Amino acid sequence: MKTEKLYYKNAYQKEFSSKVLEVIELKGDLKGKYGIILEKTCFYPEGGGQLGDMGKIEKILVLDTQFKDGEIIHITEKSLEIGKKVKGKIDWPRRYKFMQNHTAQHILSESFLKELRGETFSVHLGENSLTLDVGLTKLTWKDVYKVENLANKIISANRKIETHWVSKDNLDKFPLRKKPKVNEDIRIVEVGKFDYSPCGGTHIENSGELGTVKVLKWIKVKNGFRAEFICGERALNDYQWKNKMILEIAEFLAVKKKDLKDSVEKLFEENKTQRKKIEEMQYKLLEDKFKSEINQSQRIEGIPVVKLIFNDGNFKIIRKIVTNLIEVEKSIILIANIINKKANLIFARSSKENENQVEMNALLKLFTSKIGGKGGGKPNFAQGGGNVEGLEEAFKLIFKKIEENLRKK
């Protein structure tokens, strides 16, 4: 490899001077971009769960840094002259956040291992999401608090983070949390007599720089649990907005913070009961409307044919009423419920009447073809949707088809 890795000598170095050794025109997904190889660099290439650095070489943006074919590639949209002396500057706030994240992950992984015997088998350190997968059969908040307490104890003790370059023969000198993936130039990151892990990433110098680490949530995954966590400034910001929100909600509900959960659950249940009562009232009113329309509707060969158009109606209730009515009322019911210039449709008829005469699925297909929609169903019940434009003309056509079919009896 040609490039000297300055980030291993000093992870806090933000700027550097170097020389352009090679420029590669990239292909595939990176076609139109360039891979700049430098004599030395502070830019860390993606690896070990840590994202590659961004920043600038001269005035040219470095979009990403990757390790390809044994070389550190600085990905840019513009080329540079080979042999030219250049100045580089990494996006330091972004890099420092990644250094904090990576160190926090080491401490948290070791804390899971020490407190719960949970081994970390996968890590993701993204721009906005930090997760680690731990091999456990169960996980509770009580367990997580134990892990967090140990991790934050190590952080507050301001442990020194050191690196050791060792050979394969000297690995037994370190109580490693996991085995290295390489057999030479093995780099061990030590968090002050607490965690020892093979790692090629960048880290902060002292654990106190993390401030705090907090597990936000977890989900069950194959072979264990995936815990999402935050640290540093992001953890502080997360606490600040959540505390403010809790205080505002508690004040709005005129309850203490500790009673907030019970109060919200009570409100939810009351709201659920009220919604049920409202739906029952809506159902009764709509049912009466339907029955009235059936009594007053046009009859074709003695069968009521009802057409109803709603504007932003409760489609769930409408569907339920139609389903119940066709079981007891000898009728054909055509429904259009208009929401945001789109029509939701129900075509239904009594199951015991007009068998093989008026097929609702065939009528709906014809109807939706006239209004740029689609749908399907059974001979006695079909559902679909389409545009509002042309709705009335389509209904006229359907009434004509119903009349033709019924008079074939």
Buried (B, 14 or more C-beta within 10 A) or exposed (E): EEBBBBBEEEBEEBEBEBEBBBBBEBEEEBEEBBBBBBBBBBBBBBBBBBBBBBBBBBEBEBBBBBBEEEBBBBBBEEBBEEEEEBEBBBBBEBBBBBBBBBBBBBBBBBBBBBBBEBBBBBBEBEEEEBBBBBBBEEBEEEBBEBBBEBBBBBBEEEBEBBBEEBEEEEBEEBEBBBEBEEEEEBBBBBBBEBBBBBBBBBBBBBBBBBBBBBBBEBEEEEEBBBBBBBBBEBBEEBEEEEEEEEEEBBEEBEBEEEEBEEBBEEEEEEEEEEEEEEBEEBBEEBBEEBBEBBEEBEEBBEBBBBBBBBEEBBBEBBBBBBEEBBEEBBBBBBBBBBBEEEBBBBBBBBEEBBEEBBBBBBBBBEBBEBBEBEBEBEBBBBBBBBBBEBBEEBBEBBBEBBBEBBEEE
